[in-house]
Amino acid sequence: MPSGHFITFTVNWASPMLVMALCAVFIVAFIRFCPNWLRMVLHFSLQEKEIKVDEDLPNFFDTILLSQADELVNEEKNVKQYFGIAFNDPDTV
């Protein structure tokens, strides 16, 4: 008597999840085992070369207006006082 534990390929409510899982497995396997030059040719890579960053950027508060800086500082104080969190970088404020 068959147990019914074998995989059957009928379309049911779980079919979209099966398709998405198979696509995810294919993408992970492609990234893992495909050579870097082929990923570059297919534009399937994050970057081709090193990104050059200008480190001589001006200070954040030197680039905005004084009213905007005051608003940012007051907003940070208000959120810290009433909610106890800081959503800005502590070095910024």
GITAZI-V88354 format. One record per residue. RES is the residue in one letter. SS is DSSP state (H for helix, E for strand, - for the rest). Layout:
res=RES ss=SS
res=RES ss=SS
This chain:
res=M ss=-
res=P ss=-
res=S ss=-
res=G ss=-
res=H ss=-
res=F ss=-
res=I ss=-
res=T ss=-
res=F ss=-
res=T ss=-
res=V ss=-
res=N ss=-
res=W ss=-
res=A ss=-
res=S ss=H
res=P ss=H
res=M ss=H
res=L ss=H
res=V ss=H
res=M ss=H
res=A ss=H
res=L ss=H
res=C ss=H
res=A ss=H
res=V ss=H
res=F ss=H
res=I ss=H
res=V ss=H
res=A ss=H
res=F ss=H
res=I ss=H
res=R ss=H
res=F ss=H
res=C ss=-
res=P ss=-
res=N ss=H
res=W ss=H
res=L ss=H
res=R ss=H
res=M ss=H
res=V ss=H
res=L ss=-
res=H ss=-
res=F ss=-
res=S ss=-
res=L ss=-
res=Q ss=-
res=E ss=-
res=K ss=-
res=E ss=-
res=I ss=-
res=K ss=-
res=V ss=-
res=D ss=-
res=E ss=-
res=D ss=-
res=L ss=-
res=P ss=-
res=N ss=-
res=F ss=H
res=F ss=H
res=D ss=H
res=T ss=H
res=I ss=-
res=L ss=-
res=L ss=H
res=S ss=H
res=Q ss=H
res=A ss=H
res=D ss=H
res=E ss=H
res=L ss=H
res=V ss=H
res=N ss=H
res=E ss=H
res=E ss=H
res=K ss=H
res=N ss=H
res=V ss=H
res=K ss=H
res=Q ss=H
res=Y ss=H
res=F ss=H
res=G ss=-
res=I ss=-
res=A ss=-
res=F ss=-
res=N ss=-
res=D ss=-
res=P ss=-
res=D ss=-
res=T ss=-
res=V ss=-
